[in-house]
């Protein structure tokens, strides 16, 4: 791997701190959060809270994306220069 590239594109302090905290969360938490938001959205839809249903239903995709980010952080870790 090209170490010059890693030195030029090093993670910042904030990103490193976020990675350290998100790596502590089990990956299935994000999956359950997405499924929970879909279930809550369906319940709201059937109880005539249409606008709230749409709002809560949109949470599923960000939860799944956070789960992917979490998995990548766990597998790849921080910059190789920090190891």
C-alpha positions in Angstrom: 0.0 0.0 0.0 1.3 3.5 -0.8 2.3 5.1 2.5 2.6 8.6 0.9 -1.2 8.5 0.1 -2.0 7.5 3.7 0.1 10.4 5.1 -1.6 12.9 2.8 -5.2 11.7 3.6 -5.1 11.0 7.3 -8.3 11.0 9.3 -9.0 14.0 11.5 -9.5 13.9 15.2 -13.3 14.1 15.0 -13.6 11.2 12.5 -11.2 9.1 14.6 -13.3 9.8 17.7 -16.5 8.9 15.9 -15.0 5.6 14.6 -13.8 4.7 18.1 -17.3 5.2 19.5 -19.3 3.5 16.7 -17.0 0.5 16.7 -18.3 -0.2 20.2 -21.9 -0.6 19.0 -22.9 -4.1 17.8 -23.8 -4.1 14.1 -27.2 -5.7 14.6 -28.3 -2.7 16.6 -28.5 -0.8 13.4 -30.5 -3.6 11.6 -33.0 -3.7 14.5 -33.3 0.1 14.5 -34.1 0.0 10.7 -36.6 -2.8 11.2 -38.2 -1.0 14.2 -38.6 2.2 12.2 -40.3 0.3 9.4 -42.6 -1.4 11.9 -43.4 1.9 13.6 -44.0 3.5 10.2 -46.5 0.8 9.3 -48.3 1.2 12.6 -48.5 4.9 12.1 -49.8 4.5 8.6 -52.6 2.2 9.8 -53.6 4.6 12.6 -54.1 7.6 10.2 -50.8 9.4 11.1 -49.8 9.5 7.5 -47.2 12.4 7.7 -45.6 10.9 10.8 -45.5 7.5 9.1 -43.5 8.9 6.2 -41.1 10.7 8.5 -40.4 7.6 10.6 -40.2 5.4 7.5 -37.4 7.4 6.2 -35.2 6.5 9.1 -34.6 2.9 7.9 -32.1 3.9 5.1 -29.9 6.0 7.4 -29.9 3.3 10.1 -28.7 0.7 7.5 -26.1 3.1 6.2 -24.8 3.6 9.7 -24.7 -0.2 10.1 -22.5 -0.4 6.9 -20.2 2.3 8.2 -20.0 0.6 11.5 -19.1 -2.7 9.8 -16.4 -1.0 7.7 -14.9 0.7 10.7 -14.7 -2.6 12.6 -13.1 -4.5 9.6 -10.8 -1.8 8.3 -10.2 0.3 11.4 -8.5 3.7 11.3 -5.7 4.8 9.0 -2.9 2.3 8.6 -0.5 5.0 9.8 -2.3 5.0 13.1 -1.8 1.2 13.7 
